Amino acid sequence: MSDQKNDTTIYLDPTKRHEFVLLFEVRDGNPNGNPDAGNLPRVDPETGHGIVTDVSVKRKVRDYVQRELETPIFIQSEFALNSLIFKAAKEDETIPVPRAEIKNEDEDLLKWLKKNVGDIEGLGIEESEVFFDGEFNKKSFSKTLKDLYTQQTQGLQQLLGKAAKDLKGTGRHESEEGELLEALEGHEDLDVEIGCVKLKDGVERTTFDEKTITDIPKNMLSKIQAFVNELGKKATKKLEKEDREKVRQKIIDNYFDIRMFGAVLSTGINAGQVRGPMQIKFGRSIDPVVPIDHSITRCAITRSEDLLRKETEMARKPNIPYGLYRVHGYYNPTLARRKRAVEGEKNKWKWEYYVSRKDMEDFWEALEYMYEKHSASSASAGEQTTRGLWVFSHETSRGNAHAYKLFELIKVPPCTDGNEPRDYECYKKHIEFPGKGNSSIEKQPHSLSEYGFPGVSITRLV
């Protein structure tokens, strides 16, 4: 890496410490709804200033990087996180994927499992050996199996009730229902033939227990639960420390947001956690904002039974008329590196940065354009735009100045024109920052030595 004085893109250097100040505006939109307050925009209850959470900002970064730059991200709604961790483990053939194995002698259960093994991810059967590969969640696995069985046997209970009544009354029940005949096959008191079920010789109708038939679905669900419980006892195996680290590094390599923001990966097969080098703090509006909960009507009716009595339905749309928000962020390069063994040299390690210049470039690009993209994809967002983005870059990884002192160089005073702020012009002429009025510093580093911060530069990206 070249010296800072000659580096015109030091803000892309992942080996240096950086801080940033982001300004974005919201007009007639909801920057970050509070689910505990009817999705109204978040506000500080004491001062009335608007608030946006770090999670909200990072979500927009992730969406931009995934949709616009087509870069894979980890935190998403399309896939369960445990599945992504397990997928990373399977990509490395040297990692022994956790497996649970049990022996089950229940013929009815085995028959049903074998019939549906292709529809149950991770499940396998070899004779009476049942195994499960991968991360095992007892609650969700139990629900999957029970829901599948219940769906497949929706009409069975009624058929069983009629069969039990006939067998109790006459000792015989005629039926062509394959589902019923299959369910009764193997019953110790019954002879099952094509089109007919009857009591075995020696079985008295008076002593025959109908519940042995009507309780078949209930008993099968109990068997499924017992099977899941037993499998769960064997599925507690976690990855060994060395393999866990391999999976962790694989996930870091695969996903942009893991490299930048980190994540807890200790669920499922447990790949530990990653402490992200890029940390974003809560944002706060420069002036107090006024959340408004608008009532709206729509001509679409939700339920068909309401069509005759009404033509419209009510809905709510919360927003704020206008707000300019300020967000601070920090990049710590110490958390963007990992140790790698030196090839061919025993017990020798070297530091390697897994955050690249491309990652840094993508992140700054996301901050510049993500709010406009969000406005174009969400009606509730209103009009949102990034109005300012300044990056402080240090010559060293440890840093050359306190972050709070650098943040104080960007001054955005409240609107003082006597009216409630409704556009950016109210703030634009009063914002102060190093190099203001010098167009040559845009997207070029400007030394802060004259401000008493040698070894630190500022780059205005927006």
C-alpha positions as CSV (number, residue, x, y, z in Angstrom):
1,M,0.0,0.0,0.0
2,S,1.4,3.4,-0.9
3,D,1.9,6.2,1.6
4,Q,-1.3,8.2,2.4
5,K,0.0,11.3,0.8
6,N,0.1,9.6,-2.6
7,D,-2.9,7.3,-2.2
8,T,-6.0,8.9,-3.7
9,T,-8.2,6.0,-2.6
10,I,-7.0,5.4,1.0
11,Y,-10.7,5.2,2.0
12,L,-10.7,1.8,0.2
13,D,-7.8,0.4,2.1
14,P,-9.0,-2.4,4.4
15,T,-5.8,-2.3,6.5
16,K,-6.4,1.2,7.8
17,R,-8.8,2.5,10.4
18,H,-11.7,4.5,9.1
19,E,-14.8,6.4,10.5
20,F,-17.6,7.9,8.5
21,V,-20.5,10.3,8.9
22,L,-23.6,9.7,6.8
23,L,-26.4,12.2,6.2
24,F,-29.6,11.1,4.6
25,E,-33.0,12.7,4.3
26,V,-36.5,11.4,4.4
27,R,-39.5,13.2,2.9
28,D,-43.0,12.0,3.5
29,G,-41.8,8.5,4.4
30,N,-41.0,6.2,7.3
31,P,-37.3,5.8,7.8
32,N,-37.5,3.0,10.4
33,G,-40.9,1.8,11.9
34,N,-41.3,0.8,15.5
35,P,-43.3,-2.5,15.7
36,D,-44.1,-1.7,19.3
37,A,-45.8,1.5,18.3
38,G,-47.9,0.5,15.4
39,N,-44.9,0.9,13.0
40,L,-44.8,4.6,13.6
41,P,-41.3,6.2,12.9
42,R,-39.0,5.8,15.9
43,V,-38.5,8.9,18.0
44,D,-36.6,9.8,21.2
45,P,-39.5,10.2,23.7
46,E,-37.7,13.0,25.6
47,T,-36.5,15.2,22.7
48,G,-38.7,14.2,19.8
49,H,-35.7,13.5,17.5
50,G,-36.1,10.8,15.0
51,I,-34.1,7.6,15.4
52,V,-33.0,4.9,13.0
53,T,-31.4,1.7,14.3
54,D,-28.1,0.2,13.2
55,V,-30.1,-2.9,12.0
56,S,-32.2,-0.7,9.7
57,V,-29.1,0.8,8.1
58,K,-27.3,-2.5,7.7
59,R,-30.5,-4.1,6.2
60,K,-30.4,-1.4,3.4
61,V,-26.7,-2.1,2.8
62,R,-27.4,-5.8,2.5
63,D,-30.3,-5.3,0.1
64,Y,-28.3,-3.0,-2.1
65,V,-25.2,-5.3,-2.2
66,Q,-27.4,-8.3,-2.9
67,R,-29.8,-6.9,-5.5
68,E,-27.7,-4.3,-7.3
69,L,-24.2,-5.8,-7.0
70,E,-25.3,-9.5,-7.0
71,T,-23.0,-10.2,-4.1
72,P,-24.1,-13.1,-1.7
73,I,-25.2,-12.1,1.8
74,F,-25.9,-14.3,4.8
75,I,-28.7,-12.5,6.7
76,Q,-31.7,-13.0,4.5
77,S,-35.3,-14.2,4.5
78,E,-35.0,-16.8,1.7
79,F,-33.0,-19.4,3.6
80,A,-32.7,-20.5,7.2
81,L,-29.4,-19.4,8.7
82,N,-28.7,-22.9,10.1
83,S,-29.1,-24.3,6.5
84,L,-26.5,-21.8,5.2
85,I,-24.0,-22.8,8.0
86,F,-24.6,-26.5,7.2
87,K,-24.2,-25.8,3.4
88,A,-20.8,-24.2,4.1
89,A,-19.7,-27.3,6.1
90,K,-20.8,-29.7,3.3
91,E,-18.7,-27.7,0.7
92,D,-15.5,-28.8,2.4
93,E,-15.1,-32.6,2.0
94,T,-12.5,-32.7,4.8
95,I,-15.1,-31.7,7.4
96,P,-17.0,-34.6,8.9
97,V,-20.7,-33.5,8.9
98,P,-22.5,-34.4,12.1
99,R,-24.7,-37.5,11.8
100,A,-27.3,-39.0,14.2
101,E,-28.0,-42.7,13.9
102,I,-30.6,-44.8,15.7
103,K,-32.0,-48.3,15.2
104,N,-35.8,-48.5,15.0
105,E,-37.7,-51.8,15.0
106,D,-41.2,-50.4,14.6
107,E,-42.4,-51.7,11.3
108,D,-45.2,-49.2,10.8
109,L,-43.0,-46.2,11.5
110,L,-40.2,-47.6,9.3
111,K,-42.6,-48.2,6.5
112,W,-43.9,-44.7,6.6
113,L,-40.4,-43.2,6.9
114,K,-39.1,-45.2,3.9
115,K,-42.1,-44.1,1.9
116,N,-41.4,-40.4,2.6
117,V,-37.6,-40.4,3.0
118,G,-37.2,-38.4,-0.3
119,D,-39.3,-35.6,1.0
120,I,-37.5,-35.1,4.3
121,E,-34.2,-33.3,3.9
122,G,-31.3,-34.9,5.7
123,L,-33.1,-38.2,6.5
124,G,-31.8,-41.6,5.3
125,I,-32.7,-45.2,6.0
126,E,-30.7,-48.4,5.6
127,E,-32.7,-51.4,6.7
128,S,-33.7,-50.6,10.3
129,E,-31.0,-48.0,10.7
130,V,-32.3,-44.4,10.5
131,F,-29.8,-41.6,10.2
132,F,-30.0,-37.8,9.9
133,D,-27.2,-35.7,8.4
134,G,-26.7,-32.1,9.4
135,E,-28.0,-29.6,11.9
136,F,-30.9,-31.0,13.9
137,N,-33.6,-28.9,15.4
138,K,-35.9,-31.3,17.3
139,K,-38.9,-28.9,17.4
140,S,-38.9,-28.0,13.7
141,F,-38.1,-31.6,12.7
142,S,-40.9,-33.0,14.8
143,K,-43.3,-30.4,13.3
144,T,-42.2,-31.3,9.7
145,L,-42.9,-35.0,10.2
146,K,-46.2,-34.6,12.0
147,D,-47.5,-32.0,9.5
148,L,-46.5,-34.4,6.7
149,Y,-48.3,-37.3,8.3
150,T,-51.4,-35.3,9.2
151,Q,-51.6,-33.9,5.6
152,Q,-51.3,-37.4,4.1
153,T,-54.0,-38.9,6.4
154,Q,-56.6,-36.1,6.4
155,G,-59.6,-38.5,5.6
156,L,-58.2,-41.6,7.4
157,Q,-59.8,-40.9,10.8
158,Q,-63.3,-41.0,9.4
159,L,-62.6,-44.3,7.5
160,L,-61.1,-45.9,10.6
161,G,-64.2,-44.9,12.7
162,K,-66.6,-46.6,10.2
163,A,-64.4,-49.7,10.0
164,A,-64.2,-50.0,13.8
165,K,-68.0,-49.7,14.1
166,D,-68.6,-52.4,11.5
167,L,-66.0,-54.8,13.0
168,K,-67.5,-54.3,16.4
169,G,-71.0,-54.9,15.1
170,T,-70.5,-57.7,12.5
171,G,-66.9,-58.6,12.6
172,R,-66.4,-57.6,9.0
173,H,-65.9,-54.4,7.0
174,E,-65.9,-54.0,3.3
175,S,-63.8,-51.3,1.7
176,E,-61.8,-50.5,-1.5
177,E,-59.9,-47.7,0.2
178,G,-56.2,-48.4,-0.2
179,E,-55.3,-45.9,2.5
180,L,-57.5,-47.7,5.1
181,L,-56.4,-51.2,4.1
182,E,-52.7,-50.1,4.3
183,A,-53.3,-48.6,7.8
184,L,-55.0,-51.8,9.1
185,E,-52.4,-54.1,7.6
186,G,-50.4,-55.8,10.3
187,H,-53.1,-55.4,13.0
188,E,-52.8,-58.4,15.2
189,D,-56.6,-59.0,15.4
190,L,-57.4,-58.5,11.8
191,D,-57.2,-60.3,8.5
192,V,-56.8,-57.7,5.7
193,E,-57.7,-58.7,2.2
194,I,-58.5,-56.8,-1.0
195,G,-61.8,-55.1,-0.5
196,C,-62.4,-56.7,3.0
197,V,-61.3,-56.5,6.6
198,K,-62.5,-59.0,9.2
199,L,-61.7,-60.2,12.7
200,K,-59.4,-63.2,12.9
201,D,-60.7,-66.5,14.0
202,G,-60.9,-66.6,17.8
203,V,-61.3,-62.8,18.2
204,E,-64.7,-62.1,19.8
205,R,-66.6,-59.0,18.7
206,T,-67.6,-58.4,22.3
207,T,-64.1,-58.1,23.5
208,F,-62.6,-56.3,20.5
209,D,-61.3,-52.9,21.4
210,E,-62.3,-50.3,18.8
211,K,-59.6,-47.9,20.0
212,T,-56.9,-50.2,18.5
213,I,-58.3,-49.0,15.2
214,T,-59.5,-45.4,15.8
215,D,-56.3,-44.5,17.7
216,I,-54.0,-45.5,14.8
217,P,-53.3,-41.9,13.7
218,K,-52.8,-40.8,17.3
219,N,-50.5,-43.7,18.0
220,M,-48.4,-43.0,14.9
221,L,-48.0,-39.3,15.9
222,S,-46.8,-40.6,19.3
223,K,-44.3,-42.9,17.6
224,I,-43.1,-40.0,15.4
225,Q,-42.5,-37.9,18.5
226,A,-40.7,-40.8,20.3
227,F,-38.5,-41.3,17.2
228,V,-37.6,-37.6,17.0
229,N,-36.8,-37.6,20.8
230,E,-34.5,-40.6,20.4
231,L,-32.8,-39.1,17.3
232,G,-32.3,-35.8,19.1
233,K,-30.3,-37.6,21.8
234,K,-27.9,-38.8,19.1
235,A,-27.9,-35.5,17.2
236,T,-26.1,-33.5,19.8
237,K,-22.7,-33.9,18.2
238,K,-21.0,-30.6,17.3
239,L,-18.1,-29.9,15.0
240,E,-14.6,-30.3,16.4
241,K,-12.8,-27.0,17.1
242,E,-10.6,-27.3,14.0
243,D,-13.6,-28.1,11.7
244,R,-15.7,-25.3,13.3
245,E,-13.0,-22.9,12.4
246,K,-12.9,-24.2,8.8
247,V,-16.7,-23.6,8.5
248,R,-16.3,-20.1,10.0
249,Q,-13.7,-19.2,7.5
250,K,-15.7,-20.6,4.6
251,I,-18.7,-18.5,5.7
252,I,-16.5,-15.4,5.9
253,D,-15.3,-16.1,2.3
254,N,-18.8,-16.6,1.0
255,Y,-20.8,-13.7,2.4
256,F,-20.2,-9.9,2.2
257,D,-22.2,-9.1,5.3
258,I,-20.3,-11.6,7.4
259,R,-17.0,-10.1,6.4
260,M,-18.2,-6.5,7.1
261,F,-20.6,-6.8,10.0
262,G,-19.9,-10.2,11.5
263,A,-22.6,-12.5,13.0
264,V,-23.3,-15.2,15.6
265,L,-22.9,-18.6,13.9
266,S,-23.3,-20.7,17.0
267,T,-26.7,-22.1,16.1
268,G,-27.2,-25.5,14.3
269,I,-23.9,-27.2,14.0
270,N,-22.1,-24.2,15.6
271,A,-19.5,-22.4,13.6
272,G,-18.7,-19.9,16.4
273,Q,-19.0,-16.2,15.7
274,V,-17.4,-13.5,13.7
275,R,-16.8,-10.0,15.1
276,G,-17.3,-7.6,12.2
277,P,-14.9,-4.8,11.5
278,M,-17.6,-2.4,10.3
279,Q,-19.9,-1.2,13.1
280,I,-22.8,1.2,12.5
281,K,-24.4,3.2,15.3
282,F,-28.0,4.4,15.8
283,G,-28.8,7.5,13.6
284,R,-30.6,10.6,14.9
285,S,-32.4,13.4,13.1
286,I,-30.8,16.9,13.3
287,D,-34.2,18.4,14.3
288,P,-37.2,16.9,16.1
289,V,-39.6,15.1,13.8
290,V,-43.4,14.7,13.9
291,P,-44.7,11.2,13.2
292,I,-48.0,11.3,11.5
293,D,-50.4,8.2,11.3
294,H,-52.4,8.8,8.1
295,S,-55.7,7.0,7.6
296,I,-56.2,5.8,4.0
297,T,-58.9,3.8,2.2
298,R,-58.6,1.2,-0.4
299,C,-61.1,-0.2,-2.9
300,A,-59.9,-3.8,-2.5
301,I,-62.0,-5.9,-0.1
302,T,-60.1,-8.6,1.9
303,R,-63.0,-11.1,2.5
304,S,-65.6,-12.1,0.0
305,E,-68.4,-12.1,2.6
306,D,-67.8,-8.3,3.0
307,L,-68.3,-7.5,-0.7
308,L,-72.1,-6.9,-0.3
309,R,-71.9,-4.5,2.7
310,K,-68.9,-2.3,1.9
311,E,-66.9,-0.9,-1.1
312,T,-63.7,0.2,0.7
313,E,-61.6,-0.7,3.7
314,M,-59.5,1.4,6.0
315,A,-55.7,1.2,6.5
316,R,-52.9,3.2,8.1
317,K,-49.8,4.7,6.7
318,P,-47.3,6.3,9.2
319,N,-44.6,8.7,8.1
320,I,-42.8,12.0,8.9
321,P,-43.1,15.1,6.7
322,Y,-39.3,15.6,6.7
323,G,-36.2,14.6,8.5
324,L,-32.4,14.8,8.0
325,Y,-30.6,12.0,9.8
326,R,-27.0,11.7,10.9
327,V,-25.3,8.2,11.3
328,H,-21.8,7.4,12.5
329,G,-19.8,4.3,11.7
330,Y,-16.4,2.8,12.5
331,Y,-14.1,0.4,10.7
332,N,-11.6,-1.5,12.8
333,P,-9.0,-3.3,10.6
334,T,-7.8,-5.5,13.5
335,L,-11.1,-7.4,13.2
336,A,-10.8,-7.7,9.4
337,R,-7.9,-10.1,9.5
338,R,-7.2,-13.8,10.3
339,K,-4.1,-16.0,10.9
340,R,-3.1,-18.3,8.1
341,A,-0.4,-21.0,8.4
342,V,2.7,-20.3,6.3
343,E,2.8,-23.1,3.7
344,G,5.7,-25.4,4.1
345,E,6.8,-24.0,7.5
346,K,5.6,-25.7,10.6
347,N,4.1,-23.6,13.4
348,K,4.5,-20.4,11.5
349,W,1.6,-18.0,10.9
350,K,0.9,-14.8,9.1
351,W,-1.9,-12.3,9.2
352,E,-4.2,-12.1,6.2
353,Y,-7.0,-9.5,5.6
354,Y,-10.2,-11.1,4.5
355,V,-11.9,-7.7,3.8
356,S,-10.9,-6.6,0.3
357,R,-10.7,-3.2,-1.4
358,K,-13.7,-4.4,-3.4
359,D,-15.7,-5.0,-0.2
360,M,-14.8,-1.4,0.9
361,E,-15.8,0.0,-2.5
362,D,-19.1,-1.9,-2.4
363,F,-19.9,-0.6,1.1
364,W,-19.3,3.0,0.3
365,E,-21.3,2.6,-2.9
366,A,-24.2,1.1,-1.0
367,L,-24.2,4.1,1.5
368,E,-24.3,6.5,-1.5
369,Y,-27.2,4.9,-3.4
370,M,-29.1,2.5,-1.1
371,Y,-31.7,5.0,0.1
372,E,-32.8,6.0,-3.4
373,K,-33.1,2.3,-4.3
374,H,-35.1,1.7,-1.1
375,S,-37.4,4.6,-2.1
376,A,-38.0,2.9,-5.5
377,S,-38.9,-0.4,-3.9
378,S,-41.1,0.6,-1.0
379,A,-44.1,2.8,-1.0
380,S,-43.8,3.5,2.7
381,A,-40.2,4.7,2.4
382,G,-41.3,8.0,0.8
383,E,-38.4,9.9,-0.8
384,Q,-35.1,9.0,0.8
385,T,-31.7,10.2,-0.4
386,T,-28.1,10.2,0.8
387,R,-27.1,13.9,1.2
388,G,-23.6,13.6,2.7
389,L,-20.9,11.0,3.2
390,W,-17.5,11.8,4.7
391,V,-14.9,9.2,5.4
392,F,-12.0,9.8,7.9
393,S,-9.0,7.6,7.1
394,H,-5.9,7.0,9.3
395,E,-2.4,6.2,8.3
396,T,-2.3,3.3,10.7
397,S,-4.5,0.4,11.7
398,R,-4.6,1.6,15.3
399,G,-5.6,5.2,14.3
400,N,-4.1,8.6,14.6
401,A,-6.9,10.5,16.3
402,H,-9.9,10.1,18.5
403,A,-13.0,9.4,16.5
404,Y,-15.2,11.8,18.5
405,K,-12.9,14.7,17.7
406,L,-13.0,13.8,14.0
407,F,-16.8,13.6,14.1
408,E,-16.9,17.1,15.6
409,L,-15.3,18.5,12.4
410,I,-18.6,17.8,10.5
411,K,-21.0,20.4,11.9
412,V,-24.7,20.1,10.9
413,P,-26.6,22.7,13.0
414,P,-30.4,22.6,13.4
415,C,-32.6,24.5,10.9
416,T,-32.9,28.1,12.1
417,D,-35.0,29.8,9.4
418,G,-38.0,30.1,11.6
419,N,-40.0,27.4,9.9
420,E,-40.2,23.6,10.4
421,P,-37.6,22.0,8.1
422,R,-39.2,20.6,4.9
423,D,-36.2,20.2,2.6
424,Y,-32.4,19.9,2.6
425,E,-31.9,23.6,1.6
426,C,-32.6,24.6,5.2
427,Y,-29.4,22.8,6.2
428,K,-27.2,22.9,3.2
429,K,-25.7,26.4,3.5
430,H,-25.0,25.9,7.3
431,I,-23.1,22.6,7.1
432,E,-19.4,22.9,7.9
433,F,-16.7,20.4,7.1
434,P,-13.0,20.5,6.2
435,G,-12.4,21.6,2.6
436,K,-15.9,23.0,2.1
437,G,-16.0,25.1,-1.1
438,N,-13.1,23.2,-2.6
439,S,-14.6,21.0,-5.3
440,S,-11.2,19.3,-5.9
441,I,-11.4,17.3,-2.7
442,E,-14.5,15.4,-3.7
443,K,-13.6,11.7,-3.7
444,Q,-10.0,12.8,-3.1
445,P,-8.4,12.6,0.4
446,H,-7.8,15.9,2.1
447,S,-5.2,16.0,4.9
448,L,-6.4,17.1,8.3
449,S,-2.9,18.2,9.5
450,E,-4.0,21.9,9.4
451,Y,-6.8,21.0,11.8
452,G,-4.4,19.4,14.3
453,F,-4.9,15.8,13.1
454,P,-1.7,14.7,11.3
455,G,-1.9,11.2,9.8
456,V,-5.6,11.5,9.1
457,S,-7.4,12.4,5.9
458,I,-11.0,13.2,5.0
459,T,-12.7,12.1,1.8
460,R,-16.1,13.5,0.8
461,L,-17.9,10.8,-1.2
462,V,-21.3,12.5,-1.4
